[in-house]
Amino acid sequence: MVAETVSRPKIDKPDPKTPVAVVNTGWEPGERNVKTLARSELLTVLLHTWPNGGEVGLHHHTDGNATWVVQEGEVTFYDENDKVLAKAGPSEAVLVPRYTAYWFTNTGEGTLKMFRVSARIGGGSNLNDAERKDDRVYHKRD
């Protein structure tokens, strides 16, 4: 059976700023703990792999919300007073709204693997990692 080709009228819409892409979500020892998997003008997907430790610098983001999806291990997020904001394990996710001051660490046994999916409020067309503004604001901890 041969698939039939259907002719459709051209859709009147803007062209996408980034192409459709398939990405490799693997991580190999020796790679950085944070790996960019996908990036568009509004969305970023990162793979975080922490055999131990985590992002221990207290900070908040000014231009987007983020959801952390745990694949392996356990993560604990803390606020500016080191109070637990959330603890999550495999098949769980943590939503961190922008302006939430936090830090996190691997609190499980074994390697922590999780995806960070963030949506930018400001948007824009700059997709170059080297030129893109980092929206993190770091804070001193007592």
Secondary structure as UniProt FT lines:
FT   TURN            29..30
FT   STRAND          34..39
FT   STRAND          43..50
FT   STRAND          59..61
FT   STRAND          64..72
FT   STRAND          75..78
FT   TURN            80..81
FT   STRAND          84..88
FT   TURN            90..91
FT   STRAND          93..96
FT   TURN            98..99
FT   STRAND          102..106
FT   STRAND          112..120
FT   TURN            129..131
FT   STRAND          136..138
//
